Structure formats: structure tokens, C-alpha cells
Amino acid sequence: MAGRGRGRGSNTSLTQEQMQALGIARGDNAPQILAPPPLFPKLETKPLPLNSDAATDYMVIVKDQFIEYLHESPAYVKANRETDGIERYSDKYKLLALDANKGRVLDCVWANFPPELRPQASRMRPSRKRKLDDSKDIEKRLQLLEKKETQENTNEMMATAGDDNKKQDDIDEDLEDEEEQEDEIDDGTDYANNYFDNGEDYEDEDDNLDDDPVY
Amino acid sequence: MSHQLGRLVAQILQRYCGEIVEKVGNDLFMYGSKPIAMIVKSTGLPRTQVIESLRTLMKFDLAMFEATGPHVDYRLLPENVLLLIRYPRYLLQMKSKYGTEAELIIEELLQQATCSATLLLVTIANKYKDDKDKNLTIVTLKDTFISLATAAYIQQAPVAEIKEGSEIPNLVQVATIVPDLDTRALMQAMANPVDIKDNIYWKVNYDRFHQDFRDDIMIKAMTRRIDDTAGEVMRLLLQQMYLSSAAWAEESNAIPVTDLRESSRLTDKILLHHHLEHYLKVMEENGAGFIRRAGDAGGGQYCVQAKVAAKLLVEDVLDHVVTERLGSKAARIFRLIRAKKYVEEEDIQKNAMLPNKECKQLTYKLLEEHFISVQPMRKSQQVSGTQKGIYLYHVKLFEAVHVCREMCYASLHNLSRARRQLVSEHGRALDKQRRVRTIVHGMRMRSETEESINDVLETLTPPEVNLLAQVEKQLKQLSTAELELDRNLFILNWYLHYP
């Protein structure tokens, strides 16, 4: 910008004198380099040799030992291994090695940890309201079942001995269907959905995101 | 909290605790503190694995948690992650200073991170029960443990305090009380280690080790500058310093010569005792300012100037780095600028005794690498276009140290990376070697014939053996370089420690 005001017409920010003062003469300009610098530039000087004495050897060994210890302890978190579906002979041994480590939990002073990190943390999740806790619900449910039972009895009377089993299945299915419908009608909100968590899908999905604060 | 530090921390975590911990650690590093759910969201890992990783991080003091109400946020402690590299040095220090028992105790404690005294001692005793040449007994172990606790190499871990109505513990630092361990109880515990009910936990006090490292550096510096006896005097001074002032004080309280004389009598060096005053004089005048005469009362008083010492050592480190990176001529310019404080470009050229162009080039190179800074001064009165501004070059030591530290981080990262590359490239051969070694070890244990052992050994072909030897050498070199870099980092951090 400075150059523009003085009307020198040069497009560089430095004047000729300044360039000269910097040690750049006319025609001294280095050719423009268009390639990026090399990823691994050559070292101009050789690095100093590292001293290797008994103490250093000792430290190197101790370090490797510590890393090895960590790798074998549960502190080294391993991913759940995905298999490509091809069975191999070596799988047996690999799985054995995995299993040996799987059940182990890091040995910590749990009192110093927040509850969510403690091993029983999964069981300490807030218990959800169960559907049948309400006495009214229980009554309703019982009535429903009673009704079904009477229906079932009449059906059974009509059925012949041969297709009894088949019928039974059908009825069971009907019953389940009805139950489900009944449930859904229950109070119309999604609270009525089956929230029972047997802990099976705990591993693969985080299902209590909604418990956490939203930032 | 720089980019380089982040890369290094991730690399270390990867190497020590695996990729999943690395992911969690890196996530925490980038965002500061976070609750679990956010980590799960941003890393895309299953919740169980995040929890496991956090356990690992918390166990080894690599992360901490902060409770705000019912929520718990986790935060990574990068400086503690860097200490993982320093573990071997702690062990070496213990081994050379206090012997094998102390080394074993510290090693086990580093591995367990926190452990109760009884369990720790019992584990070690049981582990080396059959080892005849170590000849450990629970009594010597106990004594060593107590002396380590007295010397503050180990300290009590913080204790959890639970407030009413909340489940989240609040960690409170407690003063270390040297335990009174009962030998008989220990013996009993050794027999059945399951029912140990010791709930006072211990951990390694890194700071105490760092004080030791600092002392060693200062003593070594004196020894090299003057002679062994001067080093000994320095050691006595530091010993006295611990009695009267804070460990990391910039300048110690005045230490009377009479006290030094008293403690020098205990050492068996006659030379030291006879010439103590001379040595102190020489060290004061020619000891680069490590000590300072504080007064004449009581036959003279001296202060240890740790801050000055740190500054001098750091300057030396920087000189060294510049020399190795840009050559001795650049180092000369660097020293010149530092000596003159603020200096103009022309003056550098005059004083550095280098050809003009080369001098300029090197100065700019130094500037480019941020070893030196430039301060423009403009004369506002003169408006003429040809008027040049004055540029004063100077060394901002604090910034230069930061730059140097970044370099250390970068090269540590590179080393670790190179190592990983090397290991993955030769993974197959290394695996094979490991397997052969285990087999041979097993055969030796079963005392099988040499012939069959040789047969197994020969499964490694000569080219493989050559390759493995080469790889091993390279790996060792990388590890050594890492340790050396850590030494440098220690000095740099020591300087930055003083405000």
C-alpha cells in the first residue's frame, strides 16, 4: 500500500534501496521455486551420536517392560474384533487369548472414581417406571386376561383334537397381538412402548443419550 | 496446549494404551473437558469402551474429573501423559540411589498407579519369592518402603470424600503420614493375600523425583565447570537448602557457612573440609551464578539461585540446538544477540565477523525459526520515503524456550511414529522371533537337549537374523533418542516453571 501512495509504480513493498540494503541486487533474484519443499528434507549435518551406556540400556529395557505390562493389563483397551466371516484354524487360539483378557476389569480404587465409571455402573442406571406398578393397570390387565381365558376355553371346545396344537399357536399369536394393541391404546403416548431393557443391546447402542444434558 | 503437544500425546497414548484410549484421549485434548455422553457422540465408540478408556486414563492419573452438580466432566492431563516417557528414568534413579528393593517398589507402584502399602509389599515379596539372587525379605522391603515414604518419593493418594446426597466423590489431598507397618501382619498377608484390608493408598510423588533430577543437573554442572569437590559443595548446599526453604524456590534462604562446615565434616573428603571457603569463593565468582553470597554474618552466608541456574542451562540448551540446526556461525550470531540484548542488524554484521551476506542470511534464518525476535523502531518525525526503520534484534528467552519445546514435542512424535512404522513393517519377523524365543525358553526350562533347541533356533534364517538385529538396533536408537529428548524437555520445563 505504501508504494501506491508515492507513485513509484513498483508493485513490491520494498524500494530499490531497501532491496539493496537487504543484500539483493538486480538480477540476483533466485528463480522461483514452484515445487513444494520435500517431505523429508536432507539433513545438513549428521546428528550427534547417542551415548549408549549401561544406564541407557537399562532404561530402554525397563521402558519396553512397562509397555509390555500395560499391553497385557486391562488398561490396554481392545476393540471388539470384527471377523470377516471366514473361519480359520488360528481363530481358536486368538479367541482364547481374547477371552483371557475379556473378563478382566482394571484394578482401581473405585471409591475415587465417579459412579458412572465403576464396574456396577450399568446396574445403577435410573430404573424406569414399570407399567405394572400401578394397581389400576394390574386390575385392567387381569380383567383382560380373564376375558381371553374364557374366549380360549370356548375356542378349545370347538376345536378338534387333531389341529389342537396348531390352533393353540394361532390363539397365542392372536393373544399376543391383542395384548400389544391393548398396550398401545393404553394411554396414547410413547411411554407405553416397551422400554424393558434386558441389557443385551447395551454393548452396541448407547440408549440413554436422552438422559444427558443437551449443550 | 499446542498442536504438536496434541499429536505427541495421542501418539504416546496409542503406544502405551492402544488406539481406543488414544481416540478418547485425543477427543478430550481437543475439547477440554467433556462428559461421557459427549465423548461417545464425538468419537463414535461404544459406551463401554469409552468407560474402559476413561478408567485407564484415570487410573494412571492421565485424566481427572470435575463434578458440576450431578454431571461429571473429564479432562486430560497432557503433562502427566508426557511423564510416561520419564518412568524409566525414575527407576534408574531409584536403582542407583537406593538399590534394588526401592526400584522394585517404585516399579510395582508405577504399574499399579495407586496401591495400598500391604498389598504392594506382599505382591512384590510373592513375585520374587523364588528369586535367590535378589534375596528379598518382607522386612527389608518394609524398611525400604518406610524410608521411601519418609523421603517423600511416595505419597498418599488423595482420599475420596463423599458429600451427602451425591454419589460423586471429591478427591482431597492428604498429608502423608509415614506408616507403621507391622511385620507380623505382613507375613500373614503374604500367606493369604486375598483378605488384605489396608485402605490407605499410595502413589509415586513425581515432584520429588524431579527435584532429584534438578539437583543432579546442578551438581553435574558444577563438577564439570570446576571440579569434583565443587560438585560436592553444591550437593551440601542443596542439602541445606531443603532444610530451610521451599524445594522449588527461585532463590533459597541464606545458608550459613558454619552449617556447611558442620555437614562437610560428616563427609570423608578432607580436601573439601579444608578448603570449603575457597571453594565457595571460587563458585561464587566463577560458578556462573549458581550461588550468591548473601551476607557476611556468621562467617558468610550463601544462597542457591535455582532460577539463575535454570536460565543458564536453558541458554546452553538453546545454543546447542541452534548449533546443531543451523551451524556454529548461526550460534555465534545467536549468542551475540543475546549478549547485546537489543542490537541492530549492522552491529551484528560488525561484531559477528562474518561476511555480510552470510550473516544476514543466518540472522533471517534464526528469525524464521523464531529463535530471535525483531522489534521495529520508527522515527516518526522524519517523513522522507527513504528513511529506514530501525530494526532491533533480540532474544525473547521465554519464547525461544517455547519454540524449542515445540521442537522437542515434534521430534518425540516423529520418533514414536518412526518406531511404529518400523514395527509394523517388520511385524512378521518380530513376531516370529518372539515365538521362537518363548519356545526356546520353554525348552530350556524343561532342560531339553541342545540339539533340539538349536533346531528350533535355526527356524530363523540368517537373513532374518540379520534383519532382526538391524531392526532391534534401530528401535533401541529410537528409544534412546526419546530418553535424551526427555532430558532436554526436563530442563526446558524447569525454566518455564519459574514465572
Interface residues (C-beta under 8 A of the other chain):
Chain A: R6 T15 E17 Q18 A21 L22 G23 E44 T45 P47 L48 L50 S52 A55 T56 Y58 M59 V60 V62 K63 D64 F66 I67 Y69 L70 H71 S73 P74 A75 Y76 V77 K78 A79 N80 L106 D107 C108 V109 A111 N112 F113 P114 P115 E116 L117 A121 Y202 E203 D204 D206 L209 D211 D212 P213 Y215
Chain B: R15 Y16 C17 G18 E19 I20 V21 P35 I36 A37 M38 V40 K41 P46 R47 T48 Q49 I51 E52 S53 L54 R55 T56 M58 K59 F60 F65 A67 H71 V72 I85 Y87 P88 R89 L91 L92 K95 S96 E107 L110 Q111 Q112 A113 T114 A157 P158 V159 A160 E167 I168 P169 L171 Y201 E324 G327 N356 K357 K360 G385 T386 K388 K476 Q477 S479 T480 A481 L483 E484
